[in-house]
Amino acid sequence: MPVVEERPLLLQDRRLVPVWEKVRAGERLSREDGLLLFESGDLHGVGSLADHVKARLYGDRVFFVMNRYVNPTNVCVLSCAFCDFARKKGEAGAFENSIEDVLAMIKPGTREAHIVGGHHPDWPFEYYERLIAAIHAARPETQIKAFTAAEVDFWWRRWKIEPREALARLKQAGLHSMPGGGAEIFSRRLQKRLNFTGKADADRWCEIHGIAHALGIRTNATMLYGHVETLAERVDHLLRLREQQDRSGGFLTFIPLAYQVGNTKLVPRQTPPTDDLRTIAVSRLLLDNFAHVEAYWVMLGEETASLALHFGASDVNGTLEDEKIAHMAKAESPAGLAREQILRMIRDAGKIAVERDALYNVVQVWS
């Protein structure tokens, strides 16, 4: 663990002093602490606390991966109020990719393939099993991170494939890890208001990730924020993830996902960069048992993602190549970045870029 030179923090909000004392001592923060961190007007102070935690873990190192996002289909039986990605079968803009199409998207040498899609009513579980096996055979150098807990739950709802069986078969076919999508926000109120009652709820989402961890499959976790949730709902979501990590221990990274207004327009405008930075900082402070908190540049933009590296973030995701979910919601960032652009984003923050694989094994440290 890096040695961190401890400098006195200039906290404008003196209510943060007891929180800082807990952070210095490595003590776990409470729900009340989390609410204070979100509500305090001292954004710089909150960020400084989170930056201290990140520096204690990794010094100035920031991680990224050479990856490719792949969406086999956007055909989906659900109608989530926040989603611009999904289409009904036959609707304009709907797409369905064959296994051959997907293989063509993943170029030789790709470090990580990140695969998620809609809940297709007609594609049997065996399609996804064959897809993983085909990628693993054609691109053995590529680590496969695929399918959210919401997708795994849908296979049970549609095809009665139990999550443990589905994940065991996918692991046998070549699955390395799982993404953290589908969590949205752990709130029964918002499940109803945002019309995602037909997908895995908090209990089911956590159950499936726990099963994956028991099978030796590492996973990520997310939170969709910046829409109609309350600050208390954000804190409760983070604490629920912390509890699950205490139980099963298999989460690699937490990724806060900023809601993209797009055509769904749950709120009039995008949440401001100050909220993005605060959310990353509070996540780093509350999730004391997560190795990484990510600044997902696709939804933040490159400048805010670079700033977030001083607010507790230790990862910026990767090159992506052709991200669709955020961009179908009119995200203004590029759909992908070259390695040099990622390196510049990290270096502009005065940090050291560390290229990794999907499981955070170090590939190269860039000077």
N, C-alpha and C positions, 0 to 999 in steps of 0.2 A: 504494500500500500504506500503511495507517495507520501513524503513528509510535507506537510502544509505549514508554511509560515503563518502563524496566527496573528492577524492584524486587528486592532480594535475596530469594531463596526460602528459607524455613525448612524444610529437609528433615530430617525425623526419621530417615529411613533414609539413612545416609551413602553407601550403595552407589549411590544415585541421583545423586550429585554428578557422576560422569563422564557419565552420561546427560544431565544438565542442561547440561553443557559442550558436548556434541554438539548439543543442541537450540538453544542460544544461537548456535552457529556455523553453524546450518543444515545440519549433517551428517546423513547417513542413519543410522538406527538399525539394529542387527543383530538377528538372531534371539535371541541371548543377552540383548540389551537388552529385547526384547519379553517374554521369559519373566520377567525380573527385574521389569518393570513390573506384570505380572499377579500375581507372587508376593509383592511387597513389602507389608508391613503399613502403609506410609505412603500411604494412599489420598489424603489431602489433598495430599501432595507430588506424586503422580502426576497428580492433577487440575490442580494449578498449572502443571505442565509443559505439559499439553495446552491449558490456557487461554491460556498464553503464545503457543502456535502459532496458535490461533484468533484471538487479538487482533492478532497480527502480520498476519494476512490480512485481517481485516474489522473490527477495532476492536470496538465494541459492537453492531454490526449482526447481526441474526438474520433469516433468510429464511423465508417461508411462501407458499403458493399457494392460491387458491380452486379446489378440485378436486372431482371426483366419482369415486368408485370404482364400477366396473361389473364384474360377473361374469356373462358370458353363460350359463354353465352350471357346475354342480359335478359333473356326470357325468364319471367318470374311470376309466380302465383300471388305474390304479396303486392300490396299497394301502400308501402310505408310513406307517410306524408312528407318526409324529408328527402326522398330519393328521386333524383333525376336520371338515374342509370337504368332502372328496370323498364321493361316493355312487356306487353302481353304478346303471346304468340300470334304472328301475322300482322302485328301493329307496325306502323312505319318506324324505322330505326331499330327494330329488333334484329339481333344477329345470333347465329348458331355456328360455331366452329367445329369442324371435324378434328379427330386426333391428328390427322396429317396437317391440318391448318395450324394447330397449336405447335407441333414439332417444328414447322417452318418459322415460327416466331422466335424460337429459342435458338440463338446462334451458338456455334461451338465456342467454348471458353466462358460462357455465361456462368458466373459464380452461384447465383441463386435465381430460381424461378418462383415467383410469387403468384399463386393461382387462386382466384376466387371468381364466383359468378352468381348469376341469378338462380332462383329455386325453380328449375325447369320441371314442368309437370310430367313430361314424357320420357326424360332421360333416366334410365335405370341406374342403380348404384354401380353396376358392372361397367358402365361407360367410364366412370371416374376411376375405377380400379384399373381398367385397361389403359386409360390416359397416363396414370402415374407410371405404370410398368413400361409403357412405350417411351416416355421421356427418360426414365432411368436407363433403359437399354440404349437409346440413341445418344444420350448426353450424360454418360456416367460421371463426368466431372462437375455436373450441375447439381447443387443441393436443392431439393424440392420442398418448398414451404407452401402448403396448399390447404384450402377449404376451412372455412370458419366453423365455429361451433353451431351457428345457425344453420349452415348447410348440412352438417352432420345430423342435427335434430330433424331437419326436413326429410332426410332419407328415412329416418325412423317413421315419421308421420306418413310419408307417401309409400314406402316400400317395406316397412317393418323390419329394417335392418338395425339391430341394436347398436348404439354407439361404440361399445367395446369391440364388437365383431367388426364393424366398419373400420375403425381405426387400426385394429390389428391387421386386417387384410391390406389396408393402404400402406401400413408400415412394411409389411412383407413385400409389397409391390415396389417400394422404393421411397416412400414418404420420409422426409427428415424432420420436419417441424410443421407447426400450424400458425397461421396468422391470428391476430386478435380481434378481427372484425365481428360484427353482429352483436356486440355488447350494447351498442348505442348508449343509453343511459339507464342505469338500474333504478327504475321508478315505475311502479304500477300506474300512477297517475299519468305519466307520459306515454306509457305503452298504449293506454286507451286514447289519449288525446292525439297522438301521432300515428295511430292506426298500425302498430306493429304487434298486436296481440297474437297474431298467427305465427310467431316465430319464438325461438327459445327465450324464456324469461331469465331473470337473474339467477334463479336457482338452477335451472337447466343448463344455462351457459357455463356456470361454475362447475356443475357436475361433469359436463363433457370435458372441460379442461382438466379437471381432476383425474378423469379416466385416462386422458392422453398422457398426463404426467406419470401415472402409475405404469403405463406401457413404455415409458422411456422416451416419449415424444415431447420435446420442448415446445413451448408456445409463447405467443405474445398476448398483450391485452390492450384494449383501447377504451376511449370514452369520447362520445360525440357531444360537443359543447358549443355554446354560442347561439342557441336557438331560444327555446321557451323554458328551459330548465332553471331552477333556482340554484343559488350558491350552495345551499344546504344539500340539494340533490347531487351536486358535483362531489361534495365532501363525502357523502354517504356512499357514492359509487366507488371512490378511491379507497375508502375503508373496507368495503366489501371485497375489493381486489386484494387488499393487504391481508385480510383474513384468509382468503383462499390460498394465497401464497404461503401463509403460515402452515396451512394444512398440507398442501401438495408440493410446493416448492419448485415447480417446473417452469415458471414464467421467466423469460429472458428480458423482455423489454416492455415498457409501457409507452403507448403512443396516443397523446391527446389529439383528437381529430376536430379541427375547426369546421363547423357547419358552413357549407357553401350555399349562399342564398339561391343562386340559379333561378329556375322557374318555379320552385316550390314556395319560396317567399314566406316562410314561417315568421320571419322578422324582416323589417324593411331593408336592413343593410348588414354587411359582414361585421362580426365582432371586431373591435379595434386591436391593433398590434399590442397595446398595453395589456389587454385581457389575455391574449395569447401568451405573452411573457409571464404574466402572473400565474396562469394555469399550469404552465410548465414548471415554474418554481414551486408552487404548492404541491404539485404531484411529486417532485423530487423530495420534498421535505416529508410528506406523509408516507410515501411508499419506501420505507426504510429497508424493506426486504427485496426490492427489485434492483437488479444490477444496473439497469439503464433506463433513462427517460429520453425519448426521442423528440427532436425538433423536425417534424415532417414537412420538409420544404415545399412539397406540392401544395399543401393547404395554407401554409404560412407565407409563402414567397421567400425568395432567397435572402433578402435583407433581414427580415424578421427572424428567419431560421439562424442566420449568422449571429444576430444579437442574442438569441436564446442560448447560445453557447456560454453566455455569462449569467444565465438564469437557471442553471442546473442541468441543461441538456448535455448528454454525452454522446449523442448519435444523431446523424442527419438522414438516415435511411440510405438511399443510393441513387444510381443512375436511372433506373426505372424503364427508360426507353419509350414506352407508349402507354402511360397511365390514362385510364378512361373514366373511372368512377367520379373523381373530382372534376375532371374536365368536361364531362357531360353536364355537370352542375355549374359550368362556366368559370371554373378556377382560372385565374389569370396567369399562373405560373406556366413554364414550359411543360410539355408532356414527358420530357426526359432531359437529362443533362449528361454531358461528357465527363469523364473522370477529371479533366483539368478544371472544369467549372465547379465540381464538388470540392476539389482541393482549394480553389480560390475562396469559396464560401467559408471554409474552415480557417484558412490562413488569414483572411480578412479580420477574423475575430482574434487573431494572435494565438491560435491553437495549433497543435500538432496533429496532422491527419494520419489515421491508422486504418488501412484497408483491412477488412475482415471477411469472413465467410458468413453463412447464414446462422451459424452457431457461435459466433464471436471468437472463433479461432483467428489469430492474427496472421494475415497474409503478407503485409508489408507496412513498414513505418515510413511515411514520406517526409523527407526533410524539407 
